[in-house]
């Protein structure tokens, strides 16, 4: 019996773009178990890859820098949580179970099980001693733990 599953890229993108302002290039590779929370303002470039069980909030861009051709979009590992308003730019890797804080601009690789925040994004705990996450952020949806270790003053 033939499978009835269709690739996400085989659907007409126009209705979803008009209704939700979602632009996922048909060439992008999207894993299973992905959560598009609110699903508005999402842009996913042609060579972007997302792993399994990734949670992506609204107004996220998985884009290019404009400086490269060919494979030029981010590669997102399994279990990653990407906060609202985040831009992840270029052919970089976000390691499994990493957490990207809301509003961050990520332009360098993110090690597995770490948190990055800010513009440009910086590792919570610093480059030499980053705080390691013990749970899968895409499942816990925990946006705030360890943030106070990064900032002196949080409102």
Order of alpha helices (4+ residues) and beta strands (2+ residues): alpha-beta-beta-beta-beta-beta-beta-beta-beta-beta-beta-beta-beta-beta-beta-beta-alpha
